[in-house]
């Protein structure tokens, strides 16, 4: 998985039913209907690195990398 622009990750998170509840600094906090919360760092001009991206995909979104790539 290559580093990704934060806006692309935000798009996938929204497709999965998460809604933005607030922004704290450079972190966008999302929540889904089941109450699960995730934080996405959005730093201007920077990509989300491979390690953090895989962590968000597997642990926070409960997806495989292949499932995530299909949603891009």
Biopython code that builds the backbone (N, CA, C, O; Angstrom):
import numpy as np
from Bio.PDB.StructureBuilder import StructureBuilder

atoms = [
    (1, "UNK", "N", (0.852, -1.174, 0.000)),
    (1, "UNK", "CA", (0.000, 0.000, 0.000)),
    (1, "UNK", "C", (0.896, 1.235, 0.000)),
    (1, "UNK", "O", (1.722, 1.411, 0.896)),
    (2, "UNK", "N", (0.732, 2.065, -0.981)),
    (2, "UNK", "CA", (1.511, 3.297, -1.090)),
    (2, "UNK", "C", (0.882, 4.398, -0.238)),
    (2, "UNK", "O", (-0.312, 4.353, 0.060)),
    (3, "UNK", "N", (1.701, 5.398, 0.158)),
    (3, "UNK", "CA", (1.124, 6.535, 0.873)),
    (3, "UNK", "C", (-0.028, 7.140, 0.074)),
    (3, "UNK", "O", (-0.053, 7.050, -1.154)),
    (4, "UNK", "N", (-0.972, 7.751, 0.768)),
    (4, "UNK", "CA", (-2.214, 8.207, 0.153)),
    (4, "UNK", "C", (-2.541, 9.627, 0.602)),
    (4, "UNK", "O", (-2.247, 10.023, 1.730)),
    (5, "UNK", "N", (-3.151, 10.379, -0.300)),
    (5, "UNK", "CA", (-3.614, 11.718, 0.069)),
    (5, "UNK", "C", (-4.757, 11.569, 1.069)),
    (5, "UNK", "O", (-5.622, 10.709, 0.903)),
    (6, "UNK", "N", (-4.761, 12.399, 2.100)),
    (6, "UNK", "CA", (-5.815, 12.296, 3.109)),
    (6, "UNK", "C", (-7.222, 12.415, 2.526)),
    (6, "UNK", "O", (-8.143, 11.752, 3.002)),
    (7, "UNK", "N", (-7.398, 13.243, 1.512)),
    (7, "UNK", "CA", (-8.741, 13.429, 0.928)),
    (7, "UNK", "C", (-9.294, 12.140, 0.332)),
    (7, "UNK", "O", (-10.501, 11.903, 0.381)),
    (8, "UNK", "N", (-8.413, 11.299, -0.237)),
    (8, "UNK", "CA", (-8.877, 10.016, -0.780)),
    (8, "UNK", "C", (-9.344, 9.097, 0.342)),
    (8, "UNK", "O", (-10.354, 8.405, 0.211)),
    (9, "UNK", "N", (-8.605, 9.096, 1.441)),
    (9, "UNK", "CA", (-9.006, 8.283, 2.587)),
    (9, "UNK", "C", (-10.326, 8.782, 3.162)),
    (9, "UNK", "O", (-11.178, 7.981, 3.549)),
    (10, "UNK", "N", (-10.500, 10.096, 3.221)),
    (10, "UNK", "CA", (-11.759, 10.658, 3.711)),
    (10, "UNK", "C", (-12.931, 10.203, 2.850)),
    (10, "UNK", "O", (-14.013, 9.924, 3.367)),
    (11, "UNK", "N", (-12.717, 10.127, 1.539)),
    (11, "UNK", "CA", (-13.772, 9.670, 0.628)),
    (11, "UNK", "C", (-14.194, 8.245, 0.917)),
    (11, "UNK", "O", (-15.386, 7.936, 0.915)),
    (12, "UNK", "N", (-13.229, 7.375, 1.164)),
    (12, "UNK", "CA", (-13.535, 5.976, 1.467)),
    (12, "UNK", "C", (-14.265, 5.873, 2.803)),
    (12, "UNK", "O", (-15.229, 5.119, 2.934)),
    (13, "UNK", "N", (-13.806, 6.625, 3.783)),
    (13, "UNK", "CA", (-14.442, 6.602, 5.103)),
    (13, "UNK", "C", (-15.912, 7.012, 4.984)),
    (13, "UNK", "O", (-16.782, 6.411, 5.615)),
    (14, "UNK", "N", (-16.182, 8.029, 4.180)),
    (14, "UNK", "CA", (-17.570, 8.469, 3.982)),
    (14, "UNK", "C", (-18.388, 7.404, 3.262)),
    (14, "UNK", "O", (-19.559, 7.204, 3.585)),
    (15, "UNK", "N", (-17.785, 6.715, 2.285)),
    (15, "UNK", "CA", (-18.485, 5.631, 1.573)),
    (15, "UNK", "C", (-18.889, 4.523, 2.530)),
    (15, "UNK", "O", (-19.902, 3.855, 2.322)),
    (16, "UNK", "N", (-18.103, 4.327, 3.577)),
    (16, "UNK", "CA", (-18.370, 3.263, 4.543)),
    (16, "UNK", "C", (-19.379, 3.660, 5.614)),
    (16, "UNK", "O", (-19.631, 2.897, 6.547)),
    (17, "UNK", "N", (-19.956, 4.849, 5.483)),
    (17, "UNK", "CA", (-21.024, 5.257, 6.392)),
    (17, "UNK", "C", (-20.584, 6.077, 7.588)),
    (17, "UNK", "O", (-21.371, 6.287, 8.511)),
    (18, "UNK", "N", (-19.349, 6.546, 7.596)),
    (18, "UNK", "CA", (-18.892, 7.408, 8.679)),
    (18, "UNK", "C", (-19.241, 8.847, 8.359)),
    (18, "UNK", "O", (-19.223, 9.257, 7.199)),
    (19, "UNK", "N", (-19.560, 9.615, 9.399)),
    (19, "UNK", "CA", (-19.913, 11.021, 9.236)),
    (19, "UNK", "C", (-18.988, 11.871, 10.101)),
    (19, "UNK", "O", (-18.662, 11.501, 11.229)),
    (20, "UNK", "N", (-18.572, 13.004, 9.564)),
    (20, "UNK", "CA", (-17.705, 13.915, 10.292)),
    (20, "UNK", "C", (-18.465, 14.493, 11.477)),
    (20, "UNK", "O", (-19.542, 15.067, 11.315)),
    (21, "UNK", "N", (-17.894, 14.336, 12.679)),
    (21, "UNK", "CA", (-18.560, 14.904, 13.850)),
    (21, "UNK", "C", (-17.854, 16.161, 14.336)),
    (21, "UNK", "O", (-18.506, 17.070, 14.850)),
    (22, "UNK", "N", (-16.530, 16.234, 14.184)),
    (22, "UNK", "CA", (-15.818, 17.469, 14.472)),
    (22, "UNK", "C", (-14.364, 17.400, 13.998)),
    (22, "UNK", "O", (-13.852, 16.336, 13.650)),
    (23, "UNK", "N", (-13.727, 18.551, 13.996)),
    (23, "UNK", "CA", (-12.323, 18.654, 13.627)),
    (23, "UNK", "C", (-11.577, 19.188, 14.834)),
    (23, "UNK", "O", (-11.960, 20.206, 15.409)),
    (24, "UNK", "N", (-10.530, 18.509, 15.210)),
    (24, "UNK", "CA", (-9.702, 18.949, 16.336)),
    (24, "UNK", "C", (-8.286, 19.129, 15.809)),
    (24, "UNK", "O", (-7.568, 18.156, 15.579)),
    (25, "UNK", "N", (-7.896, 20.374, 15.623)),
    (25, "UNK", "CA", (-6.580, 20.644, 15.041)),
    (25, "UNK", "C", (-6.545, 20.161, 13.605)),
    (25, "UNK", "O", (-7.338, 20.603, 12.773)),
    (26, "UNK", "N", (-5.625, 19.255, 13.318)),
    (26, "UNK", "CA", (-5.514, 18.729, 11.962)),
    (26, "UNK", "C", (-6.126, 17.335, 11.840)),
    (26, "UNK", "O", (-5.889, 16.644, 10.849)),
    (27, "UNK", "N", (-6.906, 16.914, 12.830)),
    (27, "UNK", "CA", (-7.517, 15.590, 12.814)),
    (27, "UNK", "C", (-9.027, 15.689, 12.631)),
    (27, "UNK", "O", (-9.721, 16.406, 13.353)),
    (28, "UNK", "N", (-9.506, 14.952, 11.649)),
    (28, "UNK", "CA", (-10.936, 14.883, 11.380)),
    (28, "UNK", "C", (-11.474, 13.657, 12.113)),
    (28, "UNK", "O", (-10.985, 12.544, 11.916)),
    (29, "UNK", "N", (-12.464, 13.861, 12.944)),
    (29, "UNK", "CA", (-13.031, 12.788, 13.749)),
    (29, "UNK", "C", (-14.363, 12.361, 13.123)),
    (29, "UNK", "O", (-15.267, 13.174, 12.934)),
    (30, "UNK", "N", (-14.458, 11.071, 12.809)),
    (30, "UNK", "CA", (-15.654, 10.510, 12.181)),
    (30, "UNK", "C", (-16.292, 9.498, 13.108)),
    (30, "UNK", "O", (-15.631, 8.901, 13.958)),
    (31, "UNK", "N", (-17.599, 9.314, 12.928)),
    (31, "UNK", "CA", (-18.356, 8.341, 13.713)),
    (31, "UNK", "C", (-19.365, 7.671, 12.792)),
    (31, "UNK", "O", (-19.934, 8.317, 11.912)),
    (32, "UNK", "N", (-19.589, 6.357, 12.999)),
    (32, "UNK", "CA", (-20.615, 5.683, 12.203)),
    (32, "UNK", "C", (-21.852, 5.439, 13.067)),
    (32, "UNK", "O", (-21.871, 5.810, 14.241)),
    (33, "UNK", "N", (-22.859, 4.833, 12.506)),
    (33, "UNK", "CA", (-24.116, 4.631, 13.225)),
    (33, "UNK", "C", (-23.982, 3.675, 14.402)),
    (33, "UNK", "O", (-24.794, 3.713, 15.327)),
    (34, "UNK", "N", (-22.967, 2.819, 14.377)),
    (34, "UNK", "CA", (-22.742, 1.888, 15.470)),
    (34, "UNK", "C", (-21.962, 2.532, 16.615)),
    (34, "UNK", "O", (-21.753, 1.906, 17.654)),
    (35, "UNK", "N", (-21.531, 3.780, 16.427)),
    (35, "UNK", "CA", (-20.806, 4.489, 17.464)),
    (35, "UNK", "C", (-19.294, 4.400, 17.362)),
    (35, "UNK", "O", (-18.590, 4.968, 18.196)),
    (36, "UNK", "N", (-18.783, 3.704, 16.364)),
    (36, "UNK", "CA", (-17.328, 3.573, 16.164)),
    (36, "UNK", "C", (-16.760, 4.911, 15.719)),
    (36, "UNK", "O", (-17.287, 5.535, 14.797)),
    (37, "UNK", "N", (-15.685, 5.357, 16.369)),
    (37, "UNK", "CA", (-15.032, 6.619, 16.025)),
    (37, "UNK", "C", (-13.659, 6.344, 15.439)),
    (37, "UNK", "O", (-12.962, 5.419, 15.856)),
    (38, "UNK", "N", (-13.281, 7.165, 14.462)),
    (38, "UNK", "CA", (-11.928, 7.108, 13.922)),
    (38, "UNK", "C", (-11.431, 8.533, 13.689)),
    (38, "UNK", "O", (-12.213, 9.447, 13.429)),
    (39, "UNK", "N", (-10.120, 8.700, 13.789)),
    (39, "UNK", "CA", (-9.495, 10.000, 13.564)),
    (39, "UNK", "C", (-8.585, 9.893, 12.350)),
    (39, "UNK", "O", (-7.770, 8.975, 12.255)),
    (40, "UNK", "N", (-8.726, 10.835, 11.422)),
    (40, "UNK", "CA", (-7.911, 10.878, 10.212)),
    (40, "UNK", "C", (-7.078, 12.157, 10.240)),
    (40, "UNK", "O", (-7.637, 13.253, 10.288)),
    (41, "UNK", "N", (-5.732, 12.033, 10.211)),
    (41, "UNK", "CA", (-4.902, 13.234, 10.192)),
    (41, "UNK", "C", (-4.897, 13.857, 8.795)),
    (41, "UNK", "O", (-4.690, 13.162, 7.800)),
    (42, "UNK", "N", (-5.125, 15.153, 8.727)),
    (42, "UNK", "CA", (-5.138, 15.865, 7.448)),
    (42, "UNK", "C", (-4.163, 17.041, 7.569)),
    (42, "UNK", "O", (-4.504, 18.105, 8.083)),
    (43, "UNK", "N", (-2.944, 16.814, 7.081)),
    (43, "UNK", "CA", (-1.910, 17.843, 7.108)),
    (43, "UNK", "C", (-1.693, 18.320, 5.685)),
    (43, "UNK", "O", (-1.412, 17.516, 4.797)),
    (44, "UNK", "N", (-1.820, 19.619, 5.460)),
    (44, "UNK", "CA", (-1.717, 20.190, 4.121)),
    (44, "UNK", "C", (-0.384, 19.823, 3.467)),
    (44, "UNK", "O", (0.686, 20.036, 4.037)),
    (45, "UNK", "N", (-0.476, 19.271, 2.267)),
    (45, "UNK", "CA", (0.710, 18.942, 1.497)),
    (45, "UNK", "C", (1.398, 17.648, 1.899)),
    (45, "UNK", "O", (2.443, 17.317, 1.339)),
    (46, "UNK", "N", (0.843, 16.903, 2.855)),
    (46, "UNK", "CA", (1.478, 15.663, 3.297)),
    (46, "UNK", "C", (0.572, 14.472, 3.016)),
    (46, "UNK", "O", (-0.654, 14.583, 3.024)),
    (47, "UNK", "N", (1.206, 13.337, 2.768)),
    (47, "UNK", "CA", (0.494, 12.087, 2.540)),
    (47, "UNK", "C", (0.406, 11.310, 3.845)),
    (47, "UNK", "O", (1.196, 11.526, 4.764)),
    (48, "UNK", "N", (-0.563, 10.404, 3.916)),
    (48, "UNK", "CA", (-0.654, 9.496, 5.054)),
    (48, "UNK", "C", (0.274, 8.327, 4.730)),
    (48, "UNK", "O", (0.108, 7.651, 3.715)),
    (49, "UNK", "N", (1.237, 8.104, 5.593)),
    (49, "UNK", "CA", (2.255, 7.075, 5.362)),
    (49, "UNK", "C", (1.693, 5.668, 5.368)),
    (49, "UNK", "O", (0.582, 5.418, 5.837)),
    (50, "UNK", "N", (2.488, 4.761, 4.837)),
    (50, "UNK", "CA", (2.076, 3.368, 4.680)),
    (50, "UNK", "C", (1.694, 2.725, 6.010)),
    (50, "UNK", "O", (0.657, 2.067, 6.095)),
    (51, "UNK", "N", (2.502, 2.902, 7.039)),
    (51, "UNK", "CA", (2.227, 2.259, 8.326)),
    (51, "UNK", "C", (0.920, 2.718, 8.944)),
    (51, "UNK", "O", (0.107, 1.893, 9.361)),
    (52, "UNK", "N", (0.709, 4.022, 9.007)),
    (52, "UNK", "CA", (-0.528, 4.556, 9.576)),
    (52, "UNK", "C", (-1.726, 4.185, 8.713)),
    (52, "UNK", "O", (-2.797, 3.871, 9.232)),
    (53, "UNK", "N", (-1.548, 4.221, 7.414)),
    (53, "UNK", "CA", (-2.644, 3.887, 6.507)),
    (53, "UNK", "C", (-3.095, 2.442, 6.695)),
    (53, "UNK", "O", (-4.295, 2.173, 6.766)),
    (54, "UNK", "N", (-2.153, 1.515, 6.776)),
    (54, "UNK", "CA", (-2.500, 0.103, 6.970)),
    (54, "UNK", "C", (-3.164, -0.085, 8.335)),
    (54, "UNK", "O", (-4.093, -0.882, 8.465)),
    (55, "UNK", "N", (-2.697, 0.641, 9.352)),
    (55, "UNK", "CA", (-3.314, 0.559, 10.677)),
    (55, "UNK", "C", (-4.765, 1.015, 10.636)),
    (55, "UNK", "O", (-5.643, 0.362, 11.200)),
    (56, "UNK", "N", (-5.015, 2.138, 9.967)),
    (56, "UNK", "CA", (-6.381, 2.656, 9.856)),
    (56, "UNK", "C", (-7.264, 1.665, 9.104)),
    (56, "UNK", "O", (-8.397, 1.405, 9.509)),
    (57, "UNK", "N", (-6.746, 1.116, 8.013)),
    (57, "UNK", "CA", (-7.526, 0.175, 7.197)),
    (57, "UNK", "C", (-7.877, -1.075, 7.996)),
    (57, "UNK", "O", (-9.042, -1.471, 8.051)),
    (58, "UNK", "N", (-6.880, -1.695, 8.612)),
    (58, "UNK", "CA", (-7.094, -2.979, 9.279)),
    (58, "UNK", "C", (-7.778, -2.852, 10.638)),
    (58, "UNK", "O", (-8.729, -3.580, 10.926)),
    (59, "UNK", "N", (-7.302, -1.938, 11.467)),
    (59, "UNK", "CA", (-7.813, -1.864, 12.833)),
    (59, "UNK", "C", (-9.040, -0.982, 12.976)),
    (59, "UNK", "O", (-9.982, -1.353, 13.676)),
    (60, "UNK", "N", (-9.051, 0.170, 12.332)),
    (60, "UNK", "CA", (-10.163, 1.098, 12.503)),
    (60, "UNK", "C", (-11.337, 0.791, 11.570)),
    (60, "UNK", "O", (-12.495, 0.848, 11.983)),
    (61, "UNK", "N", (-11.033, 0.466, 10.307)),
    (61, "UNK", "CA", (-12.099, 0.210, 9.340)),
    (61, "UNK", "C", (-12.445, -1.274, 9.218)),
    (61, "UNK", "O", (-13.449, -1.621, 8.595)),
    (62, "UNK", "N", (-11.632, -2.152, 9.803)),
    (62, "UNK", "CA", (-11.838, -3.602, 9.747)),
    (62, "UNK", "C", (-11.949, -4.113, 8.317)),
    (62, "UNK", "O", (-12.841, -4.898, 7.995)),
    (63, "UNK", "N", (-11.034, -3.661, 7.463)),
    (63, "UNK", "CA", (-10.992, -4.094, 6.066)),
    (63, "UNK", "C", (-9.633, -4.685, 5.758)),
    (63, "UNK", "O", (-8.655, -4.420, 6.457)),
    (64, "UNK", "N", (-9.576, -5.490, 4.704)),
    (64, "UNK", "CA", (-8.277, -5.905, 4.181)),
    (64, "UNK", "C", (-7.808, -4.808, 3.236)),
    (64, "UNK", "O", (-8.600, -3.974, 2.796)),
    (65, "UNK", "N", (-6.526, -4.814, 2.931)),
    (65, "UNK", "CA", (-5.987, -3.814, 2.013)),
    (65, "UNK", "C", (-6.665, -3.947, 0.646)),
    (65, "UNK", "O", (-6.939, -2.942, -0.009)),
    (66, "UNK", "N", (-6.933, -5.178, 0.218)),
    (66, "UNK", "CA", (-7.587, -5.401, -1.077)),
    (66, "UNK", "C", (-9.000, -4.814, -1.097)),
    (66, "UNK", "O", (-9.400, -4.190, -2.080)),
    (67, "UNK", "N", (-9.756, -5.015, -0.011)),
    (67, "UNK", "CA", (-11.107, -4.452, 0.076)),
    (67, "UNK", "C", (-11.054, -2.923, 0.023)),
    (67, "UNK", "O", (-11.881, -2.285, -0.628)),
    (68, "UNK", "N", (-10.069, -2.346, 0.718)),
    (68, "UNK", "CA", (-9.921, -0.899, 0.745)),
    (68, "UNK", "C", (-9.605, -0.377, -0.655)),
    (68, "UNK", "O", (-10.190, 0.610, -1.099)),
    (69, "UNK", "N", (-8.679, -1.040, -1.350)),
    (69, "UNK", "CA", (-8.285, -0.574, -2.686)),
    (69, "UNK", "C", (-9.463, -0.589, -3.660)),
    (69, "UNK", "O", (-9.524, 0.244, -4.564)),
    (70, "UNK", "N", (-10.398, -1.526, -3.488)),
    (70, "UNK", "CA", (-11.582, -1.568, -4.348)),
    (70, "UNK", "C", (-12.482, -0.358, -4.116)),
    (70, "UNK", "O", (-13.206, 0.060, -5.020)),
    (71, "UNK", "N", (-12.440, 0.204, -2.912)),
    (71, "UNK", "CA", (-13.276, 1.358, -2.580)),
    (71, "UNK", "C", (-12.686, 2.676, -3.048)),
    (71, "UNK", "O", (-13.384, 3.690, -3.080)),
    (72, "UNK", "N", (-11.394, 2.675, -3.416)),
    (72, "UNK", "CA", (-10.767, 3.909, -3.894)),
    (72, "UNK", "C", (-11.368, 4.260, -5.193)),
    (72, "UNK", "O", (-10.996, 5.268, -5.794)),
]
sb = StructureBuilder()
sb.init_structure("model")
sb.init_model(0)
sb.init_chain("A")
sb.init_seg("    ")
for serial, (resi, resn, name, xyz) in enumerate(atoms, 1):
    if name == "N":
        sb.init_residue(resn, " ", resi, " ")
    sb.init_atom(name, np.array(xyz, "f"), 0.0, 1.0, " ", f" {name:<3s}", serial, name[0])
structure = sb.get_structure()
